[in-house]
């Protein structure tokens, strides 16, 4: 029965075989045969009439008994030259493996036709009666051969594969889907590893993941980069080959899944990747792993001295498992590098990692000894606060200057209120090239602690608005005519700070000050 079903499904799946395909070994170009002279050629298929995608696929058996698929492309100046080769995408073992190309493939389960060209790689059963493992790779518009279908009698569920998802079927004989799993995985024939494809729906649900949306962070902002597949790199907790390596000293990332990149530091890049659906990891890998065309910014950390206020575990997975790879006792000195939501990214001797913000206290910072700007009003009073009423920014939303007014806290009968130096007078200051700030990390946090900030626009839209305005531009109170301000709805009212000016009268440092205005 199995043999009859397999033959029937194979016939339905294969559809019409392309007329430009040949499997005759004696038609393989001489230059290809010469390159493979030391190997045993087992099968071949030629795709012609497709311009730059003209290819010869040749399956060989090596002296060590490995099945290897070679792909050759034609160049006018050199003839047939190697394009790539793979053995991880080819079934291994003593059973016979065959390859061929087809113009289209009929999906017997859904009765839909899949457009070709498609490259089929099959492994026959021991008696060579039917395909025991079937894989089909579809040629994309960009010239990439992507795994599209897989079915098997040897442990794999029947599945259709697409970018970002895999559809699993209830059985090889069923047209009913058992479920769809979403996530990032490797489909490119050049880098596919059959053993890395989740064999079952349950395995995919455990293994496949997508890159997460990160909590707000001034310093840790990620981009997803497509690395060259089929590679693996050891992961360190800090940009130093002598630093602690997570995963009990075995932490490594495979380039077959998604990788978020945060920036460069020396010859290293900070990344986040998934181990499985319940465990992720931050760490550093060599910057040599980056594709040549990738543009990755330098990491910009604030490096604030701090100490732990209690014993605390350190994790490289703050957003998911929060599993510990180290611990610190109360009073342990660290460097507070960045803040990610409720987590502080810290550095200690030999490692970097995350601890809860609530477990840290910043030591007296250089800001404590700064001289903050103040204004003496016509009434002789000192106005030591600077209320920002407008952010000036360019087309990329980089804030270049701020406008504000000097104020002081005055206590009324029932509440605090602000008094201003010479009521209507405002001041506009440019931001220094090395500008930095410590601004409130959240409007809803009970502690309302300051965090390091360098991008005022991004900080304001996340903390006050929770997301950027739809138009991309903030509306300021001062943009509204005086007669309409009482009824106006504005994005930006004011932010109370203290500012330190450099010798060029630019703001070099800014510190948020909480004032309980009525």
C-alpha positions, 0 to 999 in steps of 0.5 A: 500500500505504501508503495502504491501511495508513494508512486501515485503521489510522486506522479501527482507532485511531479507534473510535467517534466521540463523539456530542457532537462537532461539526466544523461551523464554523457551530455555533461559538459567536459569542463564539469566532468573534468572538475569532478573527475575524482568523484562518482557522478550519480545523477545530473540535471540541466536547466537551460533557456533561463538566461543568467539562471542557466545551471547544471546540477550534478550529484556525486558520491565522494570517496568517503561515501557522502552525497554532494550536490554541485551547481555550475553556472555558465560564464561567457569568458570561462564556460561552466564554473562552480556556483556552489555545492552542498551536502547538508541539503542532500539526504545521506546514507546508502540508499540511492538519491536522484535529482531532476528539474520540472517546469511545475509541480502539482500539490496533490494535497491542495490540487494547486500547481506550484510554478517552476522551475523546481529542483527535486532531490529524492532519496529512494527506499532500500528496494528503490521502489518509491521515494522515501524522502522528497524535497523540492526547491523553487527558483525565485525571481532573485535567482535563489533556490528555496525549499518549497515542499518536503515529505517523507516516510522517514520521520518528517511530517509532510510540509509546505515551506514559505518565507517566515512560515511552515505549513504542516499536514496531518499525515502524508496522505492528508490534505488537511493542515495540522497547523502553521508555525511562523518564524525565521529559518533557512530555505536557501538550497546553498545553506539548507541543513536538512537536519535543522528543518523542524521535522514535526509541528511540535518541533517547529512550535518549540524551535521556530521564532521571530525577532521580538519587538524591544522595549524602549532603549536609548542605547540598544536599538536593533536591526535584523541582518540576513547573514550568510547561512550555514555558519556558526559563531561562538558568542561571548558576553563581552567584546573580548575573547577572554570574556565569559561564554554563556551556555556553560561555555558553549554559547554559539549562534547559527546564521540559519535563523534571525539575528538582531544586531545592535552595533559594533565595538572594536572587532565585535558586534552585539547581537540577540538571537533565539536558542528556542521558543523560550530562550534568547540570548544577547552576546558578542560575535566577531564583526567578520561575520557581517555581510560585506554590504551590512552597515552597522553603527558604533555602539554608544554607551553612557558608562555610568558607575553604579553599585548593586543594592542587593544580591542579584542574578545576571542574565543574557536573556532579559526578555524571555527566560531570564536565566542566570549565567552569573551573580553579584553580591550587594554593593558590587561595583559595575558600569551601567552601560545602557537601559532596556525597559526595566533592565540595566545592561551592565559590565563587570570584570570579565562579562556583560549582562542584564540585571533589573534596574531596581537592583542598581544605584548609580554612584555620584555622577559627574553631573553632581559637580557640574555648574548648571545654568541659572538666570537672575530675573528682574526681581532679583530671584534666581531661576535655576530650572530650564523648562524646554518648550520646543525641540528643533530637529532636522529631517531625520528627527535629530534634535539640534537645539532646544528652546525654553525658559528659566523657571523656579519652584514657588509654593502657593496656598494649595500646591506648587507652581512655576514662576518664570524669569521675565515671563515671556523671555525664551532662550534657544541653545544648540546641543553640543557635539558630545551632548548627553542627558539623564532623563526620566525613563518612564512616566508610569514607573513608580520610581521614575528614575532617570536613564541615559539619553542622547536622542531627545526626539526618540526619548520624548515620543516614547516616554510622553507619547508612547509612539511617534506622532503619525505626521512625524512632527511634534506640535508645540504650544508655541506653534499655536496662536496665543488666542487659541492656546487654551483650546489647543491639543499639542504634543509638546507642552514643556519638560523641566530640566537643568542644563549645563553649558559649555564654553560655546554656550551650547548644552553639554549636559541636561538632567530631568527634574521632577517638579510636582506642578499642579 
